[in-house]
Amino acid sequence: MAFPQPRPQAPQLPQHLLRTIDCQQGAVRAVRFNCDGNYLLSCGSDKSLKLWSMSRGTLLKTYSGHGYEVLDADSSYDNSQICSCSSDKTVILWDVATGQVTRKLRGHAGKVNCVQFSEEATVILSGSIDGTVRCWDTRSRRYEPIQVLDEARDSISSLKVAQHELLTGSVDGRVRLYDLRMGQLHVDFISSPITCVCFSQDGQCTLSSSLDSTVRLLDKSTGEMLGEYTGHKMKGYKLDCCLSSKDTHVLSCSEDGHVYCWDLVEGSLSLKLPVGKAVVQSLSFHPSETCLLTAMEGRVQVWASEPEEADEEAEKVF
């Protein structure tokens, strides 16, 4: 006799605050997990970039070298390098262990909003208020970019790279998908300035947030709109959106001090996470676990699906 399968459990949501990290680097402009989720990066308005242990919330290293506030950062797949960008118009490649500047890349005509490594960390891609995406070879000693993508008519606010595809969001209201291998460009017109873009984990969809206080899920290959998520407030700030690690939920920062979390398929609001009284500036979802980072003013909050009581008990025993 076959027993009935157990009912699948509803996906857990990161609703328990594990810890708050006072970053002491002015306002935190962006917070990012590294590729395996063991570390986090915080970008400060005091020109510094800081690396923290995720599990303990301890500061591991401070990276100083930018001339103005740091706006975004990314870590390489092997955690040996970090790239960051700043309002000082530069992109910096850092050696994680020594904290030294490996390369300082100049070429953008204005502040650089977003930066990311390619998957093998051989190329850094940076998007700027000058409307261009520049591709930099990390292994060459050349100081010019290997490619400049200048199709946008306004500032590049966000970019993501996955294998041979590049996704960009611009203030001109367009989401652009570049197939770098085929040399093709697909453009989706959203009509409102884009603040953040990202790929779904399965690579089939794109997510974009815009200043009409709407997050949209589009089919990557056809551009068909699969979902619209509203209720949050995003009118004047460049705020992040993302998908949960298993593509079950859509998350967005909000100017009302909350993180909004919607069910991807149903579009209904699953969780309204109260972070504080100010604008939630940035967020980052753990690559594999139900864990969320948020940034508000000078602090970073770490959220998980379960409180951390078991770990505390274990530490007491030892």
Secondary structure, DSSP 8 states (H G I E B T S, - for coil): ---------------EEEEEEE--SSSEEEEEE-TTSSEEEEEETTSEEEEEETTT--EEEEEE--SS-EEEEEE-TTSSEEEEEETTSEEEEEETTT--EEEEEE--SS-EEEEEE-TTSSEEEEEETTS-EEEEESSS---S-SEEE---SS-EEEEEEETTEEEEEETTSEEEEEETTTTEEEEEE-SS-EEEEEE-TTSSEEEEEETTTEEEEEETTT--EEEEEESS--SSS---EEE-TTSSEEEEE-TTSEEEEEETTT--EEEEEE--SS---EEEE-SSSSEEEEEETTEEEEEESS-SHHHHHHHHH-
